[in-house]
Amino acid sequence: MALWTKLTKHTSPMATEGLQSSEWERSRISNQDVNLLKKLGFMKKENTLIFPGEESYPTPRIGYRALAKANKRADDLALELAKSEKAREKAELESASVESLRKRLHDAENALSECIYQQIAREAGIAARLELQNHRFVRKTSQEYQLEKPEDDRLLDALSLLLIYGDEARQRISDAKAGFSRLFPYFFPKTEEPNTFAALAKRFIPKEDLGLALRQVIRVDAHVRWEPQVEGMMRIEASFPQYETKVIESVGAKKHVKVVGEGV
């Protein structure tokens, strides 16, 4: 105040009025600052500024509607978070399921490839065996067949040729059996004819020469008995080991002999 009095004495009225207004403005700001500090909890004591504790700080005032809106927003966010967590867990399960399915698919593909490889190898082995049988037929019969319309498949073509050779073999076996059946009574008159073709064929393949044994006359039993029949003819009886007793007639000086009886 002393300074203020001195200034008012040595200054003009206009200057004095300006100083009064600035002093009033300064004092006004100081009062506002003091009020703000009081509201914030600061205290001034003997040129010392005392800060308030944490519990002394004022909390901002929030309206009821804003608080309700904030609570609702928080609840919505919590629900969305829960849904997101469930979606994440579901996605992880599906991802694991997809990975398991992918592994199973990979294993199935490998198994299928292995099965196909084994099937190809087995078909190749079967085709080779069929072709071997066909070559054996050709060597035995000296007759080779060709397919008119091949299937362009090794296994099917070999099987088709084998069917042709099989039909040929069955037909020739049937013909041979019929021929052996006709000859059997002449070669083996006292023996029953076998039922199977294999047994019948073995009878015609002995160790000795069957034809030579048939042509040879081993011996004639008893004495030759002449029985006059008609003029210029005679009748004798002879016995051979392989045959029944035969009746032989000789005609005149031409020595024409014919065998009459069973087994002829």
Helices and strands as residue ranges (DSSP letters): H 2-10, H 13-40, E 43-44, E 49-50, G 54-56, H 64-141, H 154-187, H 197-203, H 210-215, E 233-238, E 246-251, G 252-254, E 256-260
